[in-house]
Amino acid sequence: MWREMICGLVVYYVAKLIFEAQDIDIDLDSSHYDVLFAVARRLEKLYVGCRVFVGLQIPDPDSGSRQNVDIVLVTDREIVLMSVQNVSGIVFANKEGNWVSSDTKTQKTELLSDPVAETKRLAPILEEYLERRGVILPEGYLSFRIICPNPHFSELPSRPFPPEVITYDQWTKLKPIRTRSYSDWFMETLLCGTSKVQEPFLEKLCSVLRSSPTWDRLGFQGDKHILGEFLGFKGKQEDLQLLGKIKRSKVSHIRVQKTSIFNFAHSKLQILYTPRDYCDEGTWLSSSSEMEQVTVRSSTEVVFQPRSSPRRQRCKLSSVVYMSLSV
């Protein structure tokens, strides 16, 4: 009898591992977003004390839409609008400024619409948005860069990129700055500003950026991320009624915790959510005592439209670690 019980437990745990690995919808490709967050983390290490904002959606009155900004880096010398191009192969710019990447292994060629011109176009939109929010940037304080972090990126020596493009080779040569003084290499490669701004100005600037519209964010185990738009939940009616409290106008973040009986099955999920604080937008309350909670079935799903996808998709709520909602 004990032998059968042990075999049954082994089979259960093997099946459990297989099905948990399949929790995330295979269409939810997080590779591009993982690169964004990897670049953001490295920027924080390159300059201690900087602020990094990922996945902003800057309102543009001229077009009547929101413009996607990958990363905004804020230091006491400069604010840098960054576009992350995870392109691989031999890459060069043609006469029109468009990037051509050729993969020598697959013999495939990809054409990217001028990333330099597109990123440059976003800079005045960001500056005008900040002005409307009461932040007037000093002259020369805003610049832009294009980061190419893919290790399989290579450029043609005969056709170098403009200085706004940080190639993979340059990216890897940047070293962490432990003090507030910059090396010549760091200044020339990543930053252009020379004079420092006062701390009150930085705090106001960062407060505005923290409260700016962003993409909604799903976080998964293994430091995986998805940016896009949260559309709701799908599941049993009684669970949906409980989750009806979670609306972007009222909730800024949620955390998902699995509950089980004797660790045999995660039949229930504990959803901890942070009420939105419009006076301190962008702050995630870390204490569970300051969060509210509901308990729902583990079969409940999240309906989400990834930034890079034209259609809505679903993934199991049990595979989600956290979710943040923008205003």
N, C-alpha and C positions, 0 to 999 in steps of 0.2 A: 504493500500500500504506500509506504513512504517513497519507494522508487517512483511510483506513478505520480505522486504529488510533486516530487522534485523535477521530474521530466515536464510536468505541466507548467511549473513555474518557469523553467528554462524556455519553453516554447512561448509562454506569455511575454517574457521580457524581450525575447528576440523580435516577436511581432510588434511589441510596444515601440522598440527602437526604430523599426522599419516604418511604422505608420506615423510616428512623430516626425521622422525625417521628411515625410511627404505632406506635412501639415500646410506648408506654404505652397500656394498655387504656383505651378511651374511657369506661368506666364508673368509672374511678378519678378522680373529680372532686376535685381538690385545692384548689379555690377557698376553701372555708371554712377549711381548715387554713393556707393561705397568709395569710389575714387574721390568724389567731392569731399566727403568727410575725412578721408585719409589726407588730402591736401590741407584741409582746415586744421587738422591735428598737427601736421608738420609745421604749419605757419605759427601755431601757438608755441611750438618748441623753438622755432628759429628766433623769435623775439619774445622774451618774457615780458608780460604786461600788455601785450596787444589784445585787441578784441576782434573776434572773427564771427561773421554772420553768414549763414548758409541758406540758400534757397529763397531769396527774397523775391517778392512780386511787387515791383514799383509801379504805382498808378501813373499813367501817362494821359493827361487831358487831351493832347493833340490827337491821339489815336483812339481815345475812349476805352483803352484796355490796359491790362497790367503787363509790364515788361519783366521777363525772367532775368534775374541776376544770380549767377552761381555763387559767388563769394564776395563779401566786402570785408577788407582788412582795415582796421583802424589802429593807428599808432599815434604817438604824440608829435609826429612829424608829418604824417600823411594819411589820407584815406585812399585805399587802392581798390578799385573795382576790378574783379578778376573773372575771367572766363576760363574754364577748365576744358581742354580739348584732349580727350583720351584716345588720340589717334596713333596708329602704329604704322610701321613700314617706312619706306623712303618718302619723305614729305618735302614738298617745295611749293612755292607760290607761283602761279602763272601770271601772265601779263595783266589779267583782270583783277589780280589779288586773291583769287580763289585758291584754296589749298588742294593739291593733288597728292594723294597717298597711294603708293604702289607696294603691294605685298609680294615679295619675290617668291614666297613659297606657294601661295595660292594663285599668283598671277592676276590678282584682282586689283582694280583701280577704283578709288573712291574720290569724289569731288565734294569739297566743303566750301560753302559760300563764305567768302572773305571774313574769317573770324576777327581780324584786326579791325576792319571797318565796322562790323557789327558791335564789337565791344566798345569801340570809340563812340558809336552812336548812343550807347546807353549812358555814358558818363554825364552829359548835360541833363538827361532825363532824371538821373539820380540827384544831381545838384539842385535842379529846380524843385524836386519833391522836398528835399531838405529845407529849402528856402520857404516853401509853403508851410512847413512845420516849425518855422522860426529859427532855423539853424543856417546862418550865413557863413559859407566856407571861405577861409582866407584865400587870396589869389595864389594859385599854384599848389594848393593843398590836395586837390583831387587829381588822381592819375588812373591809368588802367594798365592791366597786364593780361597776357594770355599764358597760362601754365600748361605745359605738355609733360605730364608725369609718367607716361607710358614708357617702360624700359625698352620697348621695341621701336621707339621713335628714333629716327635718324634723319638728318638734313643733308642736303647736297652742299659741300663746301663752296662750290661755285655760285650757289644761289642762297646766301644767308638770309635769315629772317630779320625784320626790323628789331630795334632794341626793346620794343614792348613785348616781344615774344620770349618767354623763358623756356628754352629747349630742355629736354630731359638731361642732357649733359650739364647744363648750367644749374638745373634744379638740384641735382645730386651734389654739386660742389658747394651749395650754400651750407654754411655751418651755423649752429645755434649761437645766438647772441645772449650771453648771460647777464650783461649789464645794459644800461640804456645808451651806451655809446656804440656806434656802428662801425663796422669795418668798411674800407673803401669798396671791397667787392660787394658786400651786402647793399651798400648805398647805391652803387652804380647799377646793380642787377635788378634789385627789387624795389627800392625806394628812390624817390627823387627829391622829396621835401628836405629842407635843411634847417628851418627854424621850428622850435617846439611851440606847441599851443598850450594854453593854460588848462589845468585839470577841470575847472568848472565847465569849460567849453567841451572837453572830452566827455564828461558825464552827461551833458545835455544831448550831445550827438549820439552817444550810445543808447541813451534812453529812447530817443526817436527811432533808432534802428531796431531796438528790441520790440517796440510796439508797431513796427511796420508790417504790412501784410507779407506773409510767407506761404509757401506750400505747406499743406498738412504733412505730417510725418508719421510713418509706421516704423517701429524698431523691432527687430527680431533677434533671436539668439545668434551668437557668433558675430556680433557687432555689424549686423546687416541692417540696411535702411532703405526705405522707399519714400520718395516725395511724390505728392499728388494731391487729390481732393477726396476727402472723406465724404461718402454719400449716405451712410447709414449702416444699420445692422440687419441681419436676416436670421430668423430662427423661430422658436415657439412664441406664440402670442404673449404668454405671461412673462417671458424673458424680455420681449420687445417693450412691454409696458414699463418694466423696471429700467431698461436702458433708455427709455424716452426722456429721462432726466438729463442725459448726456447730449447737450446741444452746444454748438460752438459759441453761441451767445452767452452761455452760462458756464461752460467748462473749457479749461485750457489744456489740461493734460490728464491722461489716464494711465494707470499701471495695471497689468494683468498678473494675478497670482493664481497658481493652480492649487486646488484642494483635493485631497484624496482620503480614502479610508484604508488604513494599513498600507498605504503606498501602492495599492493594487490598480486603481483606475482614477484618472482625473475626470470624474463625472461632473464636477462643478468648478466654476471659475469665480474668483473673487476680484471684482473690478473696483479699484480705488481711483477716485477722480478728484481733481483739484478745481474748486469753484473759481471762475475767472475773476481776477482782481484788476479792474481797469485802471486803478491808481498805481499799480506796480506791474504793468503788463510785461511779460517776458520772464518773470520769476516763477520758478517751479518750486512749490512748497515741498520740502523733502520729508517732513515728518508725517508719518501715517496718521497721527492723531489729528492733524489739520486737514485730512482728506475724508471725503465721504465714500461710502461703498455700497455696492449691490452684489448679489450672487446670482449667477446664471448658469445654464448648461454649457458644457464644453463644446457642444455641437454648434453653438452660435457662430455666425460668420460676420466678417466685416466686408462691406461693399466699398470699394476704393477704385478710383481712376488714377493710375500712375501718370505722372507728368509726361512721360514719353509715349503713352498709349492713347489711341483715339477712342477706346472703349472701356467701360467699367469692368472690373474684375472682382473676384471674391477670394478671401482666404480665411481659414479658421481662426477665430479669436484666440484659441488656445496656443497658436503659434506666435502670437504677438506678445512682446514684452512691454512695450509702451506705445502710446500714441499722443501726439501733440496736435492741437487744432488752432489754426490761425483765425484772426478776426475777419 
